[in-house]
């Protein structure tokens, strides 16, 4: 499952994702400013990272919007945006 996380709902979204060891956390919009300490795979939308001038930690991989849309079409999604 993909967990789309933005800043306003980040706390509840990250708590929810923590309970899904197979879930992927997607930091989107202002969510890219977060540095969640989770065992989950974590990615951040590269365009949002660039706009905000953020340097991602090594454990957070950038993902394009195009690739994110492909994953949204094929995977279950919970949105905290």
C-alpha positions as CSV (number, residue, x, y, z in Angstrom):
1,X,0.0,0.0,0.0
2,X,1.1,3.6,-0.7
3,X,0.7,6.1,2.1
4,X,0.7,9.6,0.6
5,X,1.9,12.0,3.3
6,X,1.7,15.8,3.4
7,X,2.5,18.0,6.3
8,X,-0.9,18.8,7.8
9,X,-1.9,15.2,8.3
10,X,1.6,13.7,8.7
11,X,1.4,12.6,12.3
12,X,-1.7,10.4,11.7
13,X,-0.4,9.2,8.3
14,X,3.0,8.1,9.6
15,X,1.4,6.4,12.6
16,X,-0.9,4.5,10.2
17,X,2.0,3.6,7.9
18,X,4.1,2.3,10.8
19,X,1.6,-0.5,11.3
20,X,2.0,-1.7,7.7
21,X,5.5,-3.2,7.3
22,X,4.9,-3.8,3.6
23,X,3.7,-0.2,3.0
24,X,5.6,2.5,1.2
25,X,5.5,6.1,2.5
26,X,5.4,8.7,-0.2
27,X,6.3,12.2,1.0
28,X,4.5,14.7,-1.2
29,X,4.2,18.5,-1.3
30,X,5.3,19.9,2.1
31,X,5.7,16.3,3.3
32,X,9.1,16.3,1.7
33,X,10.3,18.5,4.6
34,X,9.7,15.6,7.0
35,X,12.4,13.0,8.0
36,X,10.3,10.1,9.3
37,X,12.0,7.4,11.3
38,X,10.2,4.4,10.0
39,X,11.2,0.9,8.9
40,X,9.0,1.4,5.7
41,X,10.3,2.1,2.3
42,X,10.2,5.9,2.0
43,X,10.2,7.9,-1.2
44,X,9.7,11.7,-1.9
45,X,8.4,13.4,-5.0
46,X,11.5,14.8,-6.7
47,X,9.7,17.9,-8.1
48,X,8.5,18.8,-4.6
49,X,12.0,18.2,-3.2
50,X,13.5,20.5,-5.8
51,X,11.0,23.3,-5.3
52,X,11.6,23.3,-1.6
53,X,15.4,23.0,-1.9
54,X,15.5,20.0,0.4
55,X,18.4,17.5,0.6
56,X,17.0,14.1,1.2
57,X,18.6,11.6,3.6
58,X,20.2,8.6,1.8
59,X,17.4,6.3,3.0
60,X,14.7,8.4,1.2
61,X,14.6,7.8,-2.5
62,X,13.3,10.4,-5.0
63,X,10.4,9.5,-7.2
64,X,9.0,11.3,-10.2
65,X,5.3,12.3,-10.4
66,X,5.0,10.1,-13.5
67,X,6.3,7.0,-11.6
68,X,4.1,7.9,-8.6
69,X,1.0,8.0,-10.9
70,X,2.0,4.6,-12.3
71,X,2.2,3.1,-8.8
72,X,-1.1,4.8,-7.8
73,X,-2.8,3.0,-10.6
74,X,-1.5,-0.4,-9.7
75,X,-1.4,-0.2,-5.9
76,X,-3.8,0.5,-3.0
77,X,-3.5,4.0,-1.7
78,X,-4.2,5.8,1.6
79,X,-4.0,9.5,1.3
80,X,-3.0,11.8,4.2
81,X,-2.7,14.9,1.9
